[in-house]
Amino acid sequence: MINLTPSMHEKELRDIYGELLFEYAKKDERIVVLNADLARSDSTLKFKELFPDRFIDVGVAEANMMGIAAG
């Protein structure tokens, strides 16, 4: 379960998503981000900077991203 801190109630959902994803990724190296050229918009830029080997940006190619996710 995710417990939101009081400061999180004042943030946008995408910022909370980015923060929590980053926190979980620090604890679990299996977490990888597949992104469609939206790192700034979906708050995964910090993840990209600190875990570049676990961040895959497919550009504007969402269909290809699904293929990558499927393996």
C-alpha positions as CSV (number, residue, x, y, z in Angstrom):
1,M,0.0,0.0,0.0
2,I,1.2,3.5,-0.8
3,N,0.8,6.1,2.0
4,L,0.6,9.6,0.7
5,T,2.3,12.2,2.8
6,P,0.6,15.5,3.4
7,S,2.9,17.3,1.0
8,M,1.8,14.9,-1.7
9,H,-1.8,16.1,-1.5
10,E,-0.6,19.4,-3.0
11,K,1.2,17.9,-6.0
12,E,0.0,16.8,-9.4
13,L,-0.6,13.1,-9.9
14,R,2.2,12.8,-12.5
15,D,4.7,14.3,-10.0
16,I,3.7,11.8,-7.4
17,Y,3.9,9.0,-9.9
18,G,7.5,10.0,-10.8
19,E,8.6,10.3,-7.2
20,L,7.1,6.9,-6.2
21,L,8.4,5.2,-9.3
22,F,11.9,6.5,-8.5
23,E,11.7,5.4,-4.8
24,Y,10.6,1.9,-5.8
25,A,13.3,1.7,-8.4
26,K,16.0,2.4,-5.8
27,K,14.9,-0.7,-4.0
28,D,14.2,-3.0,-7.0
29,E,16.6,-3.1,-9.9
30,R,14.0,-5.0,-12.0
31,I,12.0,-1.8,-12.5
32,V,12.4,-0.4,-16.0
33,V,10.7,2.6,-17.6
34,L,9.4,2.4,-21.2
35,N,8.7,5.9,-22.3
36,A,7.3,7.5,-25.5
37,D,9.2,10.8,-25.5
38,L,7.3,12.1,-22.5
39,A,9.9,12.0,-19.7
40,R,9.4,15.7,-18.8
41,S,5.6,15.4,-19.0
42,D,5.2,12.2,-16.9
43,S,7.9,13.1,-14.3
44,T,10.2,10.3,-15.2
45,L,13.2,12.6,-16.1
46,K,14.8,12.0,-12.7
47,F,14.5,8.2,-13.3
48,K,16.2,8.7,-16.7
49,E,19.0,10.6,-15.2
50,L,19.8,8.3,-12.4
51,F,19.0,4.9,-14.0
52,P,19.9,5.5,-17.7
53,D,20.4,1.7,-18.3
54,R,16.8,1.1,-17.1
55,F,15.1,3.8,-19.1
56,I,14.1,3.1,-22.7
57,D,12.7,6.0,-24.7
58,V,11.1,4.7,-27.9
59,G,10.2,8.2,-29.2
60,V,6.8,8.6,-30.7
61,A,6.3,4.9,-31.3
62,E,3.8,3.7,-28.8
63,A,3.0,0.5,-30.8
64,N,6.7,-0.4,-30.8
65,M,6.8,0.2,-27.0
66,M,4.1,-2.4,-26.6
67,G,6.2,-4.9,-28.5
68,I,9.2,-4.2,-26.4
69,A,7.2,-4.6,-23.2
70,A,5.8,-8.0,-24.5
71,G,9.4,-9.2,-25.2
